[in-house]
Amino acid sequence: MKKTIVFVGLLCSLQIMAQPRWLDDEAREADYPNNVYITGFASGNMRSGETKSAAVSRIKKESQGLLVEGIRVEVNTQTSSSDKSVKKKGTGIEASEEINSIFESATKTAAKADITGVKIETYEDVANKLIYAFATVKKAELTAYYRNQLSLSLEKVEGALGSAEELAKKGVKISARKQCEDAVQYIATIAYAQDLLSALDPQADLQQRRSERLRNELVQTLTDLENSIYVYIKCKEVVDGEEVEYIVDLLPGLLTNNDCGCNFTTDENNADYVLNVSAYIARCNDAGGGAVFCWANATVSLYNAHTQKTLKPKIDEVKGAWTGKNYTKAGEEAFKDLAKKIAEKVIPMMKN
């Protein structure tokens, strides 16, 4: 009987000794001072029908949630970098609202991300049927991580903006915009990292000038993309049953020189407008004295990818003339004048 009592007593003693110091409020504060650590402490009972592993997992998440909330409190005491957002330089109301909507959504996503480097310990009090969890993270480790995240995200913004610029030059508007949307995600991560760093270390280098410059570049690039017109030209030109390329070569220059405010893309899917031209030489006449005339006609349609409507301007027949009975040159002249007529008709349609 004595041996049994001693054995039970020894077990109780071991259980008491096995209790971690962080269960005690004073020991916890002494071992994990708030100038070095951010912590989260949670406890709870197993719920009806809940397994022990599920209960432990739930309480661990609660402790991590309390740790994260502690960081949020520190962040909210600072001036939020995200208040500067990316809506400063939007030139159009719709474009500005859309850009800001993307940014706000990205910022919320960044804010919900798990805090890196968190360590969680658990302890089960069998006698009282309680489970404890204690989450900790060193401020110095967190500061180092988010300092690195800040630099990495700034580099990603620069890369995305560079890619967007190259894609825009090639007329790949959709892909260029996708690069900008990726950059907005990185900008949101930057803002969140700056907020955390300012809360954790008031002396931290937040690279504000660099991030502000990139924000402004991003806004300008997105705004330019929103305000730009991308045109895809489909052109079929026929002379005596043979396909030629006169109008298709002339139209981009004519549209640009007449202030269409448009760019040209080789991908129909990236186009705001699809300009479809079917042109042909209707007839040619000998005018005498070596002069010849050729008449050109065209059927033109302009498809608006945004409204999904097609406009069909009427293009009057045009005449081209040349000497030496050179019907080829006369046809070229007719196509040149026809290209001018087409540009005159479609530019107002694109601007409206």
Buried (B, 14 or more C-beta within 10 A) or exposed (E): EEEEEEEEEEEEEEEEEEEBEBBEEEEBEEBBEEEEBBBBBBBBEBEEEEEEEEBBBBBBBBBBEBBBEBBBEBBEEBEBBBEBBBBEBBEEEEBBEBBBEBBBEBBEEBBEEEBEEBEBEBBBBEEEEBBBBBBBBBBEBBBBBBBEBBBEBBEBBBBBBEBBBEBBEBBBBBBBBBBBBBBBBBBBBBBBBBBBBBBBBEEBEBBEEBBEBBBEBBBBBBBBBBEBBBBBBBBBBEBEEEEBEBBBBBBBEBBBEEEBEBBBBEBEEBBBBBBBBBBBBEEBBEBEEEBBBBBBBBBBBBBBBEEEEEBEBEBEBBBBBBEEBBBBBBBBBBBBBBBBBBBEBBBEEBEE
